[in-house]
Amino acid sequence: MMNSELRNVRLYDVPAPRGASIAAALFAGAYQLVSRLWTAQPQRPLTATEEAEEVRALARSVATTDPGFASDLFAAADRHEAQ
């Protein structure tokens, strides 16, 4: 046989420590400021020529270790620039 009991429990609001809301607001503001400073936003979109040059730079950096992949990157850059 099981017994059960129902009780009404009254929950009270626990007051926050003094200055906690001010400290939380200051922390949130500082966090937003730092996140805006560290987030890089491009000034303008790159042109197809600039994007192709970045791919070619990557191809040159891997040309000695993986010449086949570098050739594929050069070809992809040429195709992208021609479009």
C-alpha positions as CSV (number, residue, x, y, z in Angstrom):
1,M,0.0,0.0,0.0
2,M,1.3,3.5,-0.9
3,N,0.8,6.7,1.0
4,S,0.8,10.1,-0.6
5,E,0.5,13.5,0.8
6,L,-0.1,16.8,-0.9
7,R,1.1,20.0,0.6
8,N,0.8,23.6,-0.4
9,V,4.2,25.2,-0.4
10,R,4.5,28.9,-0.5
11,L,7.6,30.1,-2.4
12,Y,9.0,33.4,-1.4
13,D,11.1,35.8,-3.5
14,V,14.6,35.8,-2.3
15,P,15.9,39.4,-2.5
16,A,19.1,39.9,-4.6
17,P,22.2,41.1,-2.8
18,R,22.7,44.8,-2.8
19,G,24.4,46.0,-6.0
20,A,23.9,42.7,-7.8
21,S,21.7,44.2,-10.5
22,I,24.1,47.1,-11.0
23,A,27.1,44.7,-11.2
24,A,25.2,42.5,-13.7
25,A,24.3,45.5,-15.8
26,L,27.9,46.6,-15.8
27,F,29.2,43.2,-16.7
28,A,26.7,42.8,-19.5
29,G,27.7,46.2,-20.9
30,A,31.4,45.4,-20.7
31,Y,30.8,42.0,-22.4
32,Q,28.9,43.7,-25.3
33,L,31.6,46.3,-25.7
34,V,34.4,43.7,-25.8
35,S,32.5,41.4,-28.2
36,R,32.0,44.3,-30.6
37,L,35.7,45.2,-30.5
38,W,36.8,41.6,-31.1
39,T,34.3,40.9,-33.9
40,A,35.9,41.6,-37.2
41,Q,33.5,43.1,-39.7
42,P,34.6,43.4,-43.4
43,Q,34.7,46.9,-44.7
44,R,33.3,45.9,-48.1
45,P,32.8,42.7,-49.9
46,L,35.8,41.4,-51.8
47,T,35.7,41.5,-55.6
48,A,36.1,38.3,-57.6
49,T,39.7,39.3,-58.5
50,E,40.5,39.7,-54.8
51,E,38.9,36.4,-53.8
52,A,40.9,34.7,-56.6
53,E,44.1,36.2,-55.3
54,E,43.4,34.9,-51.8
55,V,42.9,31.4,-53.3
56,R,46.1,31.7,-55.3
57,A,48.0,32.7,-52.1
58,L,46.7,29.6,-50.4
59,A,47.7,27.6,-53.5
60,R,51.2,29.0,-53.3
61,S,51.5,28.2,-49.6
62,V,50.7,24.5,-50.2
63,A,52.4,24.0,-53.5
64,T,55.5,22.4,-52.1
65,T,53.7,19.9,-49.9
66,D,50.7,19.1,-52.2
67,P,51.2,20.2,-55.8
68,G,48.1,18.5,-57.0
69,F,45.9,20.4,-54.6
70,A,47.7,23.6,-55.4
71,S,47.0,23.0,-59.1
72,D,43.3,22.5,-58.4
73,L,43.2,25.7,-56.4
74,F,44.9,27.7,-59.2
75,A,42.4,26.3,-61.6
76,A,39.5,27.1,-59.3
77,A,40.8,30.7,-58.9
78,D,41.0,31.1,-62.6
79,R,37.5,29.9,-63.2
80,H,36.1,32.1,-60.4
81,E,37.8,35.2,-61.7
82,A,36.6,34.5,-65.3
83,Q,32.9,34.4,-64.2
